[in-house]
Amino acid sequence: MPGPVKTDPAKSPEVMLAFYRRLFPYKPFYLWLNQEQGKLVSEYTALEYLELTLLLRWIAPTRLFTHREFAFTLGESTYVRYNSFNNAEEFKKEILRANPTRFEIGPVYNARPRDRKTMQASALRPEKRELVFDIDMTDYDEIRTCCSGGAICIRCWGYIAAAVKVLDHSLREHFGFQHLLWVYSGRRGIHCWISDKAALDLTDEQRKAITNFLEVIKGGKEQLKKVHVRGSNDNGDLHPALSDALNDVKEVFVKTVLRDQDCFREERGWDTLLALIPDKDVVDSLRSRWQNSHSSSSTKWTDLLKAREKLSDQHLRYTKIVKAMEDIILQYTYPRIDAEVSKRRNHLLKSPFVIHPGTDPSQVDDFDPAGVPTVGQLLRELDQTHAELMEDDVKMDDEETKDDKSPKRSEPDYNRTSLRPYIELFEKHIAAVMRDAREAKRAANSHSMDF
């Protein structure tokens, strides 16, 4: 989950520039967006291919990079859109010159975005874009008890961890996407970038259809029931994909909602729970039992289960409560996505590694947002490593030992900091994307030769 490196409170233009000079992973970043290699694997010499795979050598730019929009935030408020670059070197040079406080990635257009002023107003059109998803912790404020607003901790991270696992599974199993990059946003949530060719080529209508399918939680704070996935009367069966997700999140509901967050301990929480139960007699009985009670959420959920089981011989009432409780589990654990981010190709999203690292979905439970390295920390690590290398130089007597050290000295600076594992994960994602691009190009070339 490569993502932002958090800034220190004492962030300054000098610190930002040091980050861009010494730590930003330009080569992996360029390869991620550029995707294609420009020629087939068979057209490389053995040495060239070794450099490409092991050193991530810079390669010829494609339209995926040259026609890509970048938007820079300069200082506190200046926002500059429609930047585009001919190659990776030009991109790096402008980043170092402008020293943006952050930058965002937009779509690939039918022309170079920076040439828009020479075109008619409607001539510049977005053609390709990663399919992206944004999950913001503030959308969980009404169901988290530990933090609110921009704050986030390891306890409420459980909601994000559940969202990642559910969304990752659905996107892979039900839509067939393979190249998902999960990025901690650096503040209060997580982004997903899908780099499959099929994802890049999606139209706005197709993106909207996928998003609508995945958007299960709907409605503002004033709307208590936010899950309506069973038809007009809420009595239908769940879609198989939702039944699949429900099985995945039941344990999360117990751990995060009932135990860690203890959502139903206080009256405000259990009153909302009862409002979602469609049986007046059960609601009145439990309300009387819970009034002036501070029993735990686990105890209250057990009370509800027992009340439901007493109706097992009354099929209609029993089934309604079963379905209502399933919907409650979904409402408290299913991903709360920002749908507008995903529906259109022209949306811009903060770039990974812009003053902000990551984890993969299988490790998302162990990710601690408070443990993300800050820029100041990374620069201190780099300075410490540099000092140690200088000290080693003084101690080295023979030239052969110096030669042994040289490969280590030539590696990128970020490999000598705690940013390294996140960039290794990023590079693993890039390698898979480029492998598919190579295979697709080889297949297309082979097909054309058949004729």
C-alpha positions as CSV (number, residue, x, y, z in Angstrom):
1,M,0.0,0.0,0.0
2,P,2.5,2.7,-1.1
3,G,1.0,6.0,-0.2
4,P,1.9,9.2,1.5
5,V,4.8,9.8,3.7
6,K,3.5,11.9,6.5
7,T,5.0,15.3,7.0
8,D,6.5,16.5,10.2
9,P,4.7,19.5,11.9
10,A,7.7,21.6,11.0
11,K,7.2,21.0,7.3
12,S,9.0,23.6,5.2
13,P,9.8,24.2,1.5
14,E,13.4,23.1,2.3
15,V,12.2,19.8,3.7
16,M,9.9,19.2,0.8
17,L,12.7,19.9,-1.7
18,A,15.0,17.6,0.2
19,F,12.3,14.9,-0.1
20,Y,11.9,15.4,-3.8
21,R,15.7,15.4,-4.3
22,R,16.6,12.5,-2.2
23,L,13.6,10.2,-1.6
24,F,10.9,10.4,-4.2
25,P,11.0,7.2,-6.3
26,Y,11.0,8.8,-9.8
27,K,11.9,5.6,-11.8
28,P,9.3,3.3,-10.3
29,F,6.7,6.1,-10.4
30,Y,7.4,6.7,-14.1
31,L,7.3,3.0,-15.0
32,W,4.0,2.6,-13.2
33,L,2.3,5.3,-15.2
34,N,4.1,4.6,-18.5
35,Q,3.4,0.8,-18.3
36,E,4.6,-0.2,-21.7
37,Q,8.3,-0.8,-22.6
38,G,8.1,0.5,-26.1
39,K,9.5,-2.8,-27.6
40,L,9.1,-6.5,-27.0
41,V,11.3,-8.4,-24.5
42,S,12.9,-10.3,-27.4
43,E,14.1,-7.0,-28.9
44,Y,16.3,-6.2,-25.8
45,T,19.8,-7.5,-25.4
46,A,20.4,-9.6,-22.4
47,L,22.2,-6.7,-20.7
48,E,19.5,-4.2,-21.5
49,Y,16.8,-6.6,-20.1
50,L,18.9,-7.2,-16.9
51,E,19.1,-3.4,-16.4
52,L,15.4,-3.0,-17.1
53,T,14.2,-5.7,-14.6
54,L,16.8,-5.2,-11.9
55,L,17.6,-1.5,-12.0
56,L,14.2,-0.3,-13.4
57,R,16.0,1.5,-16.2
58,W,14.1,4.5,-17.7
59,I,12.4,3.6,-21.0
60,A,10.8,5.4,-23.9
61,P,7.7,7.3,-22.9
62,T,4.3,6.3,-24.2
63,R,1.1,8.3,-24.5
64,L,0.1,6.9,-21.1
65,F,2.7,9.3,-19.7
66,T,3.1,12.1,-22.2
67,H,-0.7,12.7,-22.4
68,R,-1.2,12.4,-18.6
69,E,-2.4,15.4,-16.6
70,F,-0.6,16.3,-13.4
71,A,-2.0,19.0,-11.0
72,F,0.4,20.8,-8.6
73,T,-0.5,22.5,-5.4
74,L,2.0,25.3,-4.8
75,G,2.3,26.8,-1.3
76,E,-0.9,26.8,0.6
77,S,-3.5,27.4,-2.0
78,T,-2.2,27.9,-5.6
79,Y,-3.5,25.0,-7.8
80,V,-2.0,24.5,-11.2
81,R,-3.7,22.0,-13.6
82,Y,-3.0,20.5,-17.0
83,N,0.7,20.0,-16.5
84,S,2.2,17.3,-18.8
85,F,5.7,16.1,-19.6
86,N,7.5,14.6,-22.6
87,N,9.6,12.2,-20.5
88,A,10.6,11.2,-17.0
89,E,13.6,13.6,-16.9
90,E,11.4,16.6,-17.7
91,F,8.9,15.5,-15.0
92,K,11.6,15.3,-12.4
93,K,13.2,18.6,-13.4
94,E,9.8,20.4,-13.0
95,I,9.1,18.8,-9.7
96,L,12.4,20.0,-8.3
97,R,11.8,23.5,-9.8
98,A,8.2,23.9,-8.6
99,N,8.6,22.1,-5.3
100,P,4.8,21.4,-4.9
101,T,3.4,20.8,-1.5
102,R,1.5,17.9,-3.2
103,F,0.5,16.8,-6.6
104,E,-2.3,14.9,-8.1
105,I,-2.6,12.5,-11.1
106,G,-5.4,12.9,-13.6
107,P,-6.4,11.1,-16.8
108,V,-4.7,10.4,-20.1
109,Y,-6.1,12.8,-22.7
110,N,-6.4,12.6,-26.5
111,A,-3.8,15.4,-26.7
112,R,-1.1,16.7,-24.4
113,P,-2.8,18.6,-21.6
114,R,-0.3,21.5,-21.7
115,D,-1.3,22.2,-25.3
116,R,-5.0,22.8,-24.4
117,K,-4.7,26.6,-25.0
118,T,-3.9,26.0,-28.6
119,M,-7.1,23.9,-29.0
120,Q,-10.8,24.5,-29.0
121,A,-12.3,24.4,-25.5
122,S,-14.1,21.1,-26.0
123,A,-11.3,19.4,-28.0
124,L,-9.3,18.1,-25.0
125,R,-11.0,14.9,-23.9
126,P,-10.0,12.3,-21.3
127,E,-9.5,8.8,-22.9
128,K,-7.9,6.6,-20.2
129,R,-7.7,6.5,-16.5
130,E,-6.9,4.0,-13.8
131,L,-10.1,2.9,-12.0
132,V,-9.7,4.5,-8.6
133,F,-11.6,4.2,-5.2
134,D,-11.3,6.5,-2.2
135,I,-12.4,5.5,1.3
136,D,-12.4,8.4,3.8
137,M,-12.4,7.7,7.5
138,T,-14.7,10.7,8.1
139,D,-17.5,8.8,6.5
140,Y,-17.3,6.4,9.5
141,D,-17.7,9.2,12.1
142,E,-21.2,8.2,13.0
143,I,-20.2,4.6,13.8
144,R,-16.7,5.1,15.4
145,T,-16.3,5.9,19.0
146,C,-12.6,6.5,19.3
147,C,-11.9,9.4,16.9
148,S,-13.6,11.9,14.7
149,G,-12.8,14.3,11.8
150,G,-9.3,14.0,10.5
151,A,-8.1,11.9,13.4
152,I,-7.4,8.2,12.9
153,C,-6.0,5.5,15.2
154,I,-5.3,1.8,15.2
155,R,-8.8,1.1,16.6
156,C,-10.8,2.8,13.9
157,W,-8.3,1.5,11.3
158,G,-10.3,-1.7,11.7
159,Y,-13.0,-0.2,9.5
160,I,-10.5,0.6,6.8
161,A,-9.0,-2.9,7.0
162,A,-12.4,-4.4,6.5
163,A,-13.1,-2.2,3.6
164,V,-9.9,-3.1,1.9
165,K,-10.4,-6.8,2.2
166,V,-14.0,-6.7,1.0
167,L,-13.4,-4.3,-1.9
168,D,-10.2,-6.1,-3.0
169,H,-12.0,-9.4,-3.0
170,S,-15.0,-8.1,-5.0
171,L,-12.8,-6.3,-7.6
172,R,-10.7,-9.4,-8.2
173,E,-13.4,-12.1,-8.0
174,H,-16.4,-10.4,-9.5
175,F,-14.8,-8.0,-12.0
176,G,-11.6,-9.9,-12.8
177,F,-9.1,-7.0,-12.1
178,Q,-5.6,-8.1,-11.1
179,H,-3.4,-5.1,-10.6
180,L,-4.7,-3.3,-7.5
181,L,-2.5,-0.8,-5.7
182,W,-3.7,0.1,-2.2
183,V,-2.4,3.4,-0.9
184,Y,-2.7,5.0,2.5
185,S,-3.8,8.5,1.8
186,G,-1.5,9.9,4.5
187,R,-4.3,11.5,6.5
188,R,-7.6,9.8,7.0
189,G,-8.2,6.9,4.6
190,I,-7.1,4.8,1.7
191,H,-7.0,4.9,-2.1
192,C,-7.1,2.0,-4.6
193,W,-5.5,2.4,-8.0
194,I,-6.4,-0.4,-10.6
195,S,-3.9,-0.5,-13.4
196,D,-5.3,-3.3,-15.6
197,K,-5.7,-2.3,-19.3
198,A,-9.4,-3.1,-19.0
199,A,-9.6,-0.7,-16.1
200,L,-7.8,2.1,-18.0
201,D,-10.1,1.7,-21.0
202,L,-13.4,1.9,-19.1
203,T,-15.9,4.6,-20.2
204,D,-17.5,6.9,-17.7
205,E,-20.8,4.9,-18.0
206,Q,-19.0,1.7,-17.3
207,R,-17.2,3.2,-14.3
208,K,-20.5,4.4,-13.0
209,A,-22.1,1.0,-13.3
210,I,-19.2,-0.7,-11.4
211,T,-19.4,2.0,-8.7
212,N,-23.1,1.8,-8.3
213,F,-22.8,-2.0,-7.8
214,L,-20.2,-1.5,-5.1
215,E,-21.9,1.4,-3.4
216,V,-23.9,-0.4,-0.8
217,I,-23.9,2.3,1.9
218,K,-26.0,5.3,0.9
219,G,-27.6,8.2,2.6
220,G,-26.5,11.1,4.8
221,K,-26.2,11.3,8.6
222,E,-29.9,12.0,8.9
223,Q,-30.8,8.7,7.3
224,L,-30.6,5.8,9.8
225,K,-31.0,2.9,7.4
226,K,-28.3,3.1,4.7
227,V,-28.4,-0.4,3.2
228,H,-31.2,-1.1,0.7
229,V,-30.1,-4.0,-1.3
230,R,-33.1,-6.4,-1.2
231,G,-35.6,-4.6,-3.4
232,S,-38.3,-2.1,-2.6
233,N,-39.6,-3.8,0.5
234,D,-36.1,-4.9,1.9
235,N,-37.4,-8.5,1.9
236,G,-35.5,-10.0,-1.0
237,D,-32.4,-12.1,-0.9
238,L,-28.9,-10.6,-1.0
239,H,-27.0,-10.6,-4.3
240,P,-24.5,-13.5,-4.2
241,A,-21.6,-11.0,-4.1
242,L,-23.1,-9.4,-1.0
243,S,-23.7,-12.8,0.6
244,D,-20.0,-13.5,-0.1
245,A,-19.0,-10.2,1.5
246,L,-21.3,-10.8,4.5
247,N,-19.5,-14.0,5.3
248,D,-16.2,-12.1,5.1
249,V,-17.2,-9.3,7.5
250,K,-19.0,-11.2,10.3
251,E,-15.8,-11.6,12.2
252,V,-14.9,-8.0,11.6
253,F,-18.3,-7.0,13.0
254,V,-17.6,-8.9,16.2
255,K,-14.0,-7.6,16.6
256,T,-14.3,-4.0,15.4
257,V,-17.9,-3.0,16.0
258,L,-18.9,-5.0,19.1
259,R,-15.5,-5.2,20.9
260,D,-13.1,-2.5,19.8
261,Q,-15.6,0.3,19.0
262,D,-18.3,-1.0,21.4
263,C,-20.8,0.9,19.2
264,F,-24.0,-0.1,21.1
265,R,-22.9,0.5,24.7
266,E,-24.3,4.0,25.1
267,E,-27.9,5.0,24.4
268,R,-27.1,6.9,21.2
269,G,-25.6,3.7,19.7
270,W,-28.2,1.1,20.9
271,D,-31.1,3.4,20.0
272,T,-29.8,3.5,16.4
273,L,-29.5,-0.3,16.5
274,L,-33.1,-0.7,17.6
275,A,-34.3,1.7,15.0
276,L,-33.0,-0.8,12.4
277,I,-35.0,-3.7,13.8
278,P,-38.5,-4.1,12.0
279,D,-40.4,-5.7,15.0
280,K,-42.0,-3.4,17.5
281,D,-42.5,-6.0,20.2
282,V,-38.8,-7.0,20.1
283,V,-37.7,-3.3,20.0
284,D,-39.9,-2.4,23.0
285,S,-38.7,-5.3,25.0
286,L,-35.0,-4.6,24.4
287,R,-35.5,-0.9,25.0
288,S,-36.9,-1.6,28.4
289,R,-34.1,-4.0,29.2
290,W,-31.3,-1.6,28.0
291,Q,-32.7,1.6,29.5
292,N,-30.2,2.8,32.1
293,S,-28.0,-0.1,31.3
294,H,-24.3,0.1,30.3
295,S,-23.9,-3.5,29.2
296,S,-21.4,-4.0,26.4
297,S,-22.3,-4.1,22.7
298,S,-21.5,-7.8,22.6
299,T,-24.1,-8.4,25.4
300,K,-26.7,-6.3,23.6
301,W,-26.1,-8.2,20.3
302,T,-26.5,-11.4,22.2
303,D,-29.8,-10.1,23.7
304,L,-31.0,-9.4,20.2
305,L,-30.0,-12.9,19.0
306,K,-32.0,-14.4,21.8
307,A,-35.0,-12.3,21.1
308,R,-34.9,-13.4,17.5
309,E,-34.6,-17.1,18.4
310,K,-37.7,-16.9,20.5
311,L,-39.5,-16.1,17.2
312,S,-38.1,-19.1,15.3
313,D,-41.6,-20.7,15.0
314,Q,-43.0,-17.4,13.5
315,H,-41.3,-17.6,10.1
316,L,-42.2,-14.1,8.8
317,R,-41.2,-12.2,11.9
318,Y,-38.1,-14.3,12.3
319,T,-36.9,-13.9,8.7
320,K,-37.4,-10.2,8.8
321,I,-35.2,-9.8,11.8
322,V,-32.5,-12.2,10.3
323,K,-32.4,-10.0,7.2
324,A,-32.4,-6.8,9.2
325,M,-29.4,-8.0,11.3
326,E,-27.5,-9.0,8.1
327,D,-28.1,-5.5,6.8
328,I,-26.9,-4.0,10.1
329,I,-23.7,-6.0,9.8
330,L,-23.2,-4.6,6.3
331,Q,-24.0,-1.1,7.3
332,Y,-21.3,-1.2,10.0
333,T,-18.6,-3.0,8.1
334,Y,-19.1,-2.6,4.3
335,P,-16.8,-0.1,2.5
336,R,-18.1,3.4,2.5
337,I,-16.7,4.6,-0.9
338,D,-16.6,8.1,-2.2
339,A,-18.6,7.3,-5.3
340,E,-17.9,10.5,-7.3
341,V,-14.1,9.8,-7.2
342,S,-14.7,6.6,-9.2
343,K,-17.3,7.5,-11.7
344,R,-15.5,9.8,-14.1
345,R,-12.1,9.6,-15.9
346,N,-11.4,13.4,-15.4
347,H,-11.2,13.1,-11.6
348,L,-7.8,13.9,-10.1
349,L,-6.4,11.9,-7.1
350,K,-3.4,12.5,-4.9
351,S,-0.3,10.7,-6.1
352,P,1.2,7.8,-4.2
353,F,4.4,8.8,-2.4
354,V,3.5,12.5,-2.3
355,I,4.4,13.4,1.3
356,H,2.8,10.2,2.4
357,P,4.0,4.2,2.3
358,G,1.8,1.1,2.3
359,T,0.9,-2.5,2.9
360,D,-0.8,-5.2,0.9
361,P,-4.4,-6.4,1.5
362,S,-3.3,-9.5,3.3
363,Q,-1.4,-7.4,5.8
364,V,-3.8,-4.5,6.2
365,D,-4.9,-5.6,9.7
366,D,-1.4,-5.1,10.9
367,F,-0.9,-1.6,9.3
368,D,-0.7,1.2,11.9
369,P,-1.4,4.7,10.4
370,A,0.5,6.2,13.3
371,G,3.6,4.3,12.3
372,V,3.9,5.7,8.8
373,P,7.3,7.4,8.5
374,T,7.5,11.1,8.3
375,V,9.7,13.1,5.9
376,G,11.8,14.3,8.7
377,Q,12.3,10.8,10.0
378,L,13.3,9.6,6.5
379,L,15.8,12.4,6.0
380,R,17.3,11.7,9.4
381,E,17.7,8.1,8.6
382,L,19.4,9.0,5.3
383,D,21.8,11.4,7.0
384,Q,22.6,8.8,9.6
385,T,23.3,6.2,6.9
386,H,25.5,8.7,5.0
387,A,27.5,9.4,8.2
388,E,28.0,5.7,8.7
389,L,29.2,5.2,5.2
390,M,31.6,8.1,5.5
391,E,32.9,6.5,8.7
392,D,33.4,3.2,7.0
393,D,35.4,5.0,4.2
394,V,37.8,6.2,6.8
395,K,38.3,2.7,8.1
396,M,38.7,1.0,4.7
397,D,42.3,0.3,3.8
398,D,42.3,-1.8,0.7
399,E,40.7,-0.8,-2.7
400,E,39.1,-4.2,-3.1
401,T,36.9,-3.7,-0.1
402,K,35.8,-0.3,-1.5
403,D,34.8,-2.0,-4.7
404,D,32.7,-4.4,-2.7
405,K,30.9,-1.5,-1.2
406,S,30.2,0.3,-4.5
407,P,26.9,-1.4,-5.5
408,K,25.4,-0.5,-2.1
409,R,26.4,3.2,-2.7
410,S,24.8,3.2,-6.1
411,E,21.4,2.1,-5.0
412,P,18.6,4.8,-4.6
413,D,18.7,6.8,-1.3
414,Y,15.2,5.6,-0.3
415,N,16.6,2.0,-0.1
416,R,18.6,3.2,2.9
417,T,15.5,4.3,4.8
418,S,12.3,2.8,6.3
419,L,10.6,3.7,3.0
420,R,12.3,0.8,1.3
421,P,9.6,-2.0,2.0
422,Y,6.9,0.2,0.7
423,I,8.7,1.0,-2.5
424,E,9.6,-2.7,-2.9
425,L,5.8,-3.4,-2.8
426,F,5.3,-0.7,-5.3
427,E,7.9,-2.2,-7.6
428,K,6.3,-5.6,-7.3
429,H,3.0,-4.1,-8.5
430,I,4.8,-2.4,-11.4
431,A,6.5,-5.5,-12.5
432,A,3.2,-7.4,-12.7
433,V,1.6,-4.5,-14.7
434,M,4.5,-4.4,-17.1
435,R,4.6,-8.1,-17.5
436,D,1.0,-8.1,-18.7
437,A,1.7,-5.2,-21.0
438,R,4.6,-7.1,-22.6
439,E,2.5,-10.3,-23.0
440,A,-0.3,-8.4,-24.6
441,K,2.0,-6.7,-27.0
442,R,3.7,-10.0,-27.9
443,A,0.3,-11.6,-28.5
444,A,-0.8,-8.7,-30.7
445,N,2.4,-8.8,-32.6
446,S,2.1,-12.6,-33.1
447,H,-1.5,-12.2,-34.3
448,S,-0.5,-9.6,-36.9
449,M,2.2,-11.8,-38.2
450,D,-0.4,-14.6,-38.9
451,F,-1.8,-12.5,-41.7
